[in-house]
Amino acid sequence: MKINIILISMAFGLIFGGKTFAQGSDSLEFEEYNNLYMGAELGKNNSNVNMLQGGIWLELGKNYYKIKITSAIEPKYMKKKYREKTIPEISDASLILGRNYTFFRHQRVHFGTGVSFVTHVVKGNSKDPETSDQEENFKQRFAIGLPVELRYSFNFSRNIALSCSAHANANPIKSFTGLSAGIMFGLF
């Protein structure tokens, strides 16, 4: 009988995140904000190329853990402009560990860094024998990079916020920086 009571107590402890019914949480972050967010931002990088970035992150206390993807996007008419040069297609997938700072209740600053996998499309040096003269030869280059982000967000409610960020990625292929703005959604 005592073992069943202990097991039931442990199950309630796991379900309610370690809080007992007599104690409240001292952490305002868990009461005011969601813990799982998803967001998307649109902006430009240092080469004046449109960039789209999106991610999902988990906030635990003042720390956050984020999976982010950044990619260059250009309309079809811009690709004709770059026909003789390298197409400005660069993207990265990043794992970021960061810190949150809350001020004035609804405003937050996020700073994080981590590791990323970078892909860059470059014009090939030689033609493949299988391609015609009208087709251009492009190849992808891959590298490991160091992403850094500084993001400001204004939380309207628990479920929605506007954000703007400055981000950079240092890597051996083509380092880039950028500014972007977008929206964040709290998932639960």
C-alpha positions as a Markdown table, in Angstrom:
| # | Residue | x | y | z |
|---|---|---|---|---|
| 1 | Met | 0.0 | 0.0 | 0.0 |
| 2 | Lys | 2.8 | 2.4 | 0.9 |
| 3 | Ile | 4.6 | 1.6 | -2.3 |
| 4 | Asn | 1.5 | 2.5 | -4.4 |
| 5 | Ile | 1.2 | 5.8 | -2.6 |
| 6 | Ile | 4.8 | 6.6 | -3.3 |
| 7 | Leu | 4.5 | 5.6 | -7.0 |
| 8 | Ile | 1.3 | 7.7 | -7.4 |
| 9 | Ser | 3.1 | 10.7 | -5.7 |
| 10 | Met | 6.0 | 10.3 | -8.0 |
| 11 | Ala | 3.7 | 10.2 | -11.1 |
| 12 | Phe | 2.0 | 13.4 | -10.0 |
| 13 | Gly | 5.4 | 15.0 | -9.4 |
| 14 | Leu | 6.5 | 14.1 | -13.0 |
| 15 | Ile | 3.2 | 15.3 | -14.5 |
| 16 | Phe | 3.1 | 18.6 | -12.7 |
| 17 | Gly | 6.8 | 19.4 | -13.3 |
| 18 | Gly | 8.1 | 18.8 | -9.8 |
| 19 | Lys | 5.7 | 21.3 | -8.2 |
| 20 | Thr | 3.7 | 20.2 | -5.1 |
| 21 | Phe | 0.2 | 21.5 | -4.6 |
| 22 | Ala | 1.2 | 23.6 | -1.6 |
| 23 | Gln | 4.0 | 25.4 | -3.5 |
| 24 | Gly | 3.8 | 27.9 | -6.4 |
| 25 | Ser | 6.4 | 28.5 | -9.0 |
| 26 | Asp | 8.8 | 31.3 | -8.3 |
| 27 | Ser | 9.7 | 31.6 | -12.0 |
| 28 | Leu | 7.7 | 34.3 | -13.9 |
| 29 | Glu | 8.9 | 32.9 | -17.3 |
| 30 | Phe | 6.9 | 29.7 | -17.0 |
| 31 | Glu | 3.7 | 31.6 | -15.9 |
| 32 | Glu | 3.9 | 34.4 | -18.4 |
| 33 | Tyr | 5.4 | 32.8 | -21.5 |
| 34 | Asn | 5.1 | 29.6 | -23.4 |
| 35 | Asn | 8.0 | 27.2 | -23.5 |
| 36 | Leu | 7.8 | 26.1 | -27.1 |
| 37 | Tyr | 8.0 | 28.6 | -29.9 |
| 38 | Met | 8.0 | 28.6 | -33.7 |
| 39 | Gly | 8.9 | 31.7 | -35.8 |
| 40 | Ala | 9.7 | 32.9 | -39.3 |
| 41 | Glu | 11.5 | 36.1 | -40.4 |
| 42 | Leu | 12.3 | 37.7 | -43.7 |
| 43 | Gly | 15.2 | 40.0 | -44.3 |
| 44 | Lys | 18.4 | 40.7 | -46.3 |
| 45 | Asn | 22.0 | 39.6 | -45.9 |
| 46 | Asn | 25.2 | 41.6 | -46.4 |
| 47 | Ser | 25.2 | 40.8 | -50.2 |
| 48 | Asn | 21.7 | 42.4 | -50.4 |
| 49 | Val | 20.1 | 38.9 | -51.1 |
| 50 | Asn | 16.7 | 38.2 | -49.6 |
| 51 | Met | 16.9 | 35.7 | -46.7 |
| 52 | Leu | 14.2 | 33.7 | -45.1 |
| 53 | Gln | 14.8 | 32.1 | -41.7 |
| 54 | Gly | 12.6 | 29.9 | -39.6 |
| 55 | Gly | 13.0 | 27.9 | -36.5 |
| 56 | Ile | 11.6 | 26.1 | -33.5 |
| 57 | Trp | 12.9 | 26.6 | -30.0 |
| 58 | Leu | 12.3 | 25.5 | -26.5 |
| 59 | Glu | 12.7 | 28.0 | -23.6 |
| 60 | Leu | 13.6 | 26.6 | -20.2 |
| 61 | Gly | 14.0 | 29.4 | -17.6 |
| 62 | Lys | 16.3 | 31.9 | -19.1 |
| 63 | Asn | 17.9 | 29.5 | -21.6 |
| 64 | Tyr | 16.7 | 28.5 | -25.0 |
| 65 | Tyr | 17.5 | 25.6 | -27.4 |
| 66 | Lys | 16.8 | 26.3 | -31.0 |
| 67 | Ile | 16.8 | 24.6 | -34.4 |
| 68 | Lys | 17.0 | 27.2 | -37.1 |
| 69 | Ile | 17.2 | 27.2 | -40.9 |
| 70 | Thr | 18.3 | 30.2 | -42.9 |
| 71 | Ser | 18.1 | 30.2 | -46.7 |
| 72 | Ala | 18.6 | 32.7 | -49.6 |
| 73 | Ile | 15.5 | 33.3 | -51.6 |
| 74 | Glu | 15.4 | 35.3 | -54.9 |
| 75 | Pro | 12.7 | 35.8 | -57.4 |
| 76 | Lys | 13.2 | 34.1 | -60.9 |
| 77 | Tyr | 14.0 | 37.5 | -62.6 |
| 78 | Met | 16.9 | 38.0 | -60.2 |
| 79 | Lys | 18.4 | 34.7 | -61.2 |
| 80 | Lys | 18.8 | 36.0 | -64.8 |
| 81 | Lys | 20.8 | 38.9 | -63.4 |
| 82 | Tyr | 23.3 | 36.5 | -61.8 |
| 83 | Arg | 23.5 | 34.2 | -64.9 |
| 84 | Glu | 27.2 | 35.1 | -65.5 |
| 85 | Lys | 28.1 | 35.1 | -61.8 |
| 86 | Thr | 27.6 | 32.7 | -59.0 |
| 87 | Ile | 24.0 | 32.3 | -58.0 |
| 88 | Pro | 23.6 | 33.7 | -54.5 |
| 89 | Glu | 22.2 | 30.6 | -53.0 |
| 90 | Ile | 23.4 | 30.0 | -49.5 |
| 91 | Ser | 21.6 | 28.2 | -46.6 |
| 92 | Asp | 22.4 | 26.8 | -43.2 |
| 93 | Ala | 20.8 | 24.6 | -40.6 |
| 94 | Ser | 21.8 | 25.6 | -37.1 |
| 95 | Leu | 21.6 | 24.2 | -33.5 |
| 96 | Ile | 21.7 | 27.2 | -31.2 |
| 97 | Leu | 22.0 | 27.5 | -27.4 |
| 98 | Gly | 21.0 | 30.9 | -26.1 |
| 99 | Arg | 20.0 | 33.1 | -23.2 |
| 100 | Asn | 16.8 | 35.3 | -22.7 |
| 101 | Tyr | 16.6 | 38.6 | -21.0 |
| 102 | Thr | 13.1 | 40.0 | -20.1 |
| 103 | Phe | 12.5 | 43.7 | -19.5 |
| 104 | Phe | 9.4 | 45.9 | -19.2 |
| 105 | Arg | 7.3 | 42.6 | -18.9 |
| 106 | His | 6.6 | 42.1 | -22.6 |
| 107 | Gln | 9.9 | 42.8 | -24.2 |
| 108 | Arg | 12.7 | 40.3 | -24.5 |
| 109 | Val | 16.2 | 40.1 | -25.9 |
| 110 | His | 17.6 | 36.7 | -27.0 |
| 111 | Phe | 21.3 | 36.0 | -27.6 |
| 112 | Gly | 22.6 | 32.7 | -28.8 |
| 113 | Thr | 25.3 | 30.8 | -30.6 |
| 114 | Gly | 26.0 | 27.2 | -31.7 |
| 115 | Val | 27.0 | 25.1 | -34.7 |
| 116 | Ser | 25.6 | 25.1 | -38.2 |
| 117 | Phe | 25.8 | 23.1 | -41.4 |
| 118 | Val | 26.3 | 25.5 | -44.4 |
| 119 | Thr | 25.5 | 24.8 | -48.1 |
| 120 | His | 26.6 | 27.2 | -50.8 |
| 121 | Val | 25.9 | 26.8 | -54.6 |
| 122 | Val | 28.8 | 27.9 | -56.7 |
| 123 | Lys | 29.4 | 27.9 | -60.4 |
| 124 | Gly | 31.5 | 25.0 | -61.6 |
| 125 | Asn | 35.0 | 25.4 | -63.0 |
| 126 | Ser | 34.6 | 23.0 | -65.9 |
| 127 | Lys | 31.7 | 21.6 | -67.9 |
| 128 | Asp | 30.5 | 18.1 | -67.4 |
| 129 | Pro | 30.6 | 16.0 | -70.6 |
| 130 | Glu | 27.0 | 15.2 | -70.1 |
| 131 | Thr | 25.7 | 18.8 | -70.1 |
| 132 | Ser | 25.1 | 20.9 | -73.2 |
| 133 | Asp | 26.7 | 24.3 | -73.8 |
| 134 | Gln | 23.5 | 26.1 | -72.9 |
| 135 | Glu | 23.4 | 24.5 | -69.4 |
| 136 | Glu | 25.6 | 25.9 | -66.7 |
| 137 | Asn | 27.5 | 23.7 | -64.3 |
| 138 | Phe | 26.8 | 24.4 | -60.6 |
| 139 | Lys | 28.1 | 22.5 | -57.6 |
| 140 | Gln | 27.3 | 22.6 | -54.0 |
| 141 | Arg | 29.9 | 23.2 | -51.3 |
| 142 | Phe | 29.4 | 22.2 | -47.7 |
| 143 | Ala | 31.0 | 23.5 | -44.4 |
| 144 | Ile | 30.5 | 23.7 | -40.7 |
| 145 | Gly | 29.9 | 27.2 | -39.4 |
| 146 | Leu | 29.5 | 29.2 | -36.3 |
| 147 | Pro | 26.1 | 31.0 | -36.1 |
| 148 | Val | 25.4 | 33.9 | -33.8 |
| 149 | Glu | 22.0 | 35.6 | -33.3 |
| 150 | Leu | 20.7 | 38.6 | -31.4 |
| 151 | Arg | 16.9 | 38.9 | -31.4 |
| 152 | Tyr | 14.5 | 41.3 | -29.9 |
| 153 | Ser | 10.8 | 40.4 | -29.5 |
| 154 | Phe | 7.7 | 42.2 | -28.3 |
| 155 | Asn | 5.2 | 39.7 | -26.9 |
| 156 | Phe | 1.6 | 40.8 | -27.4 |
| 157 | Ser | 0.3 | 37.7 | -25.5 |
| 158 | Arg | 1.4 | 34.3 | -24.6 |
| 159 | Asn | 0.8 | 33.1 | -28.1 |
| 160 | Ile | 2.1 | 35.8 | -30.5 |
| 161 | Ala | 5.1 | 38.1 | -30.7 |
| 162 | Leu | 6.8 | 40.3 | -33.3 |
| 163 | Ser | 10.6 | 39.9 | -33.6 |
| 164 | Cys | 13.6 | 41.4 | -35.3 |
| 165 | Ser | 17.0 | 39.9 | -35.4 |
| 166 | Ala | 20.6 | 40.4 | -36.4 |
| 167 | His | 22.4 | 37.1 | -37.3 |
| 168 | Ala | 25.8 | 36.1 | -38.6 |
| 169 | Asn | 27.4 | 32.9 | -39.7 |
| 170 | Ala | 31.2 | 32.5 | -39.8 |
| 171 | Asn | 32.3 | 29.6 | -42.1 |
| 172 | Pro | 35.1 | 28.8 | -44.5 |
| 173 | Ile | 33.0 | 28.9 | -47.6 |
| 174 | Lys | 31.1 | 32.2 | -47.4 |
| 175 | Ser | 30.5 | 34.0 | -44.2 |
| 176 | Phe | 27.3 | 36.1 | -44.1 |
| 177 | Thr | 25.4 | 38.5 | -41.8 |
| 178 | Gly | 21.9 | 39.7 | -42.0 |
| 179 | Leu | 18.9 | 41.6 | -40.6 |
| 180 | Ser | 15.4 | 40.3 | -40.5 |
| 181 | Ala | 12.0 | 40.8 | -39.0 |
| 182 | Gly | 9.1 | 38.4 | -38.5 |
| 183 | Ile | 6.6 | 36.8 | -36.2 |
| 184 | Met | 6.8 | 34.2 | -33.4 |
| 185 | Phe | 4.0 | 31.9 | -32.3 |
| 186 | Gly | 3.8 | 30.1 | -28.9 |
| 187 | Leu | 2.8 | 26.5 | -29.4 |
| 188 | Phe | 1.7 | 25.6 | -25.9 |
